């Protein structure tokens, strides 16, 4: 694609080395372009260092804790003695360190120039890092996100924490109020409950993981309550005060009353905001909307030659979305004309216990898009799945399809169902019909069979009970 006529230092200069930034750099270098990657901290960004990877390591440690605590159910004589947070953190940090080392080596081996320091957009084809200007035919903005708070809610990092603080805790809190019942809040609530903490989730919306199908929210809430997690939906944060032992959180209930919930810590998990302020974007004419960089479907900003990927672009804040966008932009710059990314086809997973995973439209969205008479749904209970019985997990596979048409949504709840979303996203993105999937063989005994049997049932050939 066309760039400025004058000579430049690089073909592609990327501001931010998170999932979107480093994926763009690796693919652009692979395509023979001169690439620079600007990063003020460490390669890998939020996902590797303070997001996906460390939180999932904590969640696996939590699963091990639950397995030890419940081992007698499986005829295994073991006992749960407690959580050694120093050991948990050592395990977590070791996973991150190994992945960081691998990524650093990969970026270096591809000939990508890494510029360390804080970069700022100082022209449509120029980024200045610590006083030194670097020019490029194309600039890719990939500056990522940071935890949000609420007006008047001060995060002190001691008793009022964000997820990034929570990852560095050196002890298991006795009790926690989790403000926000989305993905981040649900995952930390799950971890801390498995570690032995008393957990209360406060969510302003009527249900947990409100972006998911309503049936998924109901099963997750029921499972959380069964685990002893207090779930307070339709409940708004009012204020927080420090106490002798922790915090007192005042909330406004659905009945319009105020109540106080006391705990050792308050985790603020109300989403992540874009990191764009003070980076020169607006001065250079890059259009912003509430801090997010607006783009078209081809990741182009309002300034020719300037692109944006990842969490700063409105939409799902997921590492694999940024990764795909980074590859897309590299290929677009190289003139390969890749197909635009279908945002609805991006798989989504909440790695709580149980997990929630989905791709495509939920039932309500499908009805809004196609009409109630044109949409059919089917729910297959994991009670009919042998591997789920072995794992002692409950949940379902819910399929949403257009009548006599393709499957437009797949929704899963249950332990480890995040591993099933790979096939589910192929079914959605390849516009598969139930009749296309039903003849395919699924290994026995696997949870993957549940997807197969759900499609068998949707194709009119049910082998087990379904609804």
Secondary structure, DSSP 4 states (H G I P E B T S, - for coil): ----SS--SEEEEEE--SHHHHHHHHHHHHTT--EEEEESS-TTHHHHHHSHHHHHHHHHHHHHHHHHHTGGGGT---------HHHHHHHHHHHHHHHHHHHHHHHHHTTPEEEES-EEEEETTEEEETTEEEEEEEEEE---EEE---TT----SSSEE-HHHHTT-SS--SEEEEE--SHHHHHHHHHHHHHT-EEEEE-SSSSSSTTS-HHHHHHHHHHHHHTT-EEE-S-EEEEEEE-SSSEEEEEE-TTS-EEEEEESEEEE-S-EEE--TTTTTTTTT--EETTEEP--TT-B-SSTTEEE-GGGBSS---HHHHHHHHHHHHHHHTT--PPPP-GGGS-EEE-SSSEEEEEE--HHHHHHHH-GGGEEEEEEEGGG-HHHHHHT---EEEEEEETTS-EEEEEEEETTGGGGHHHHHHHHHTT--HHHHHTS---TT-THHHHHHHHHHHTT--SS---
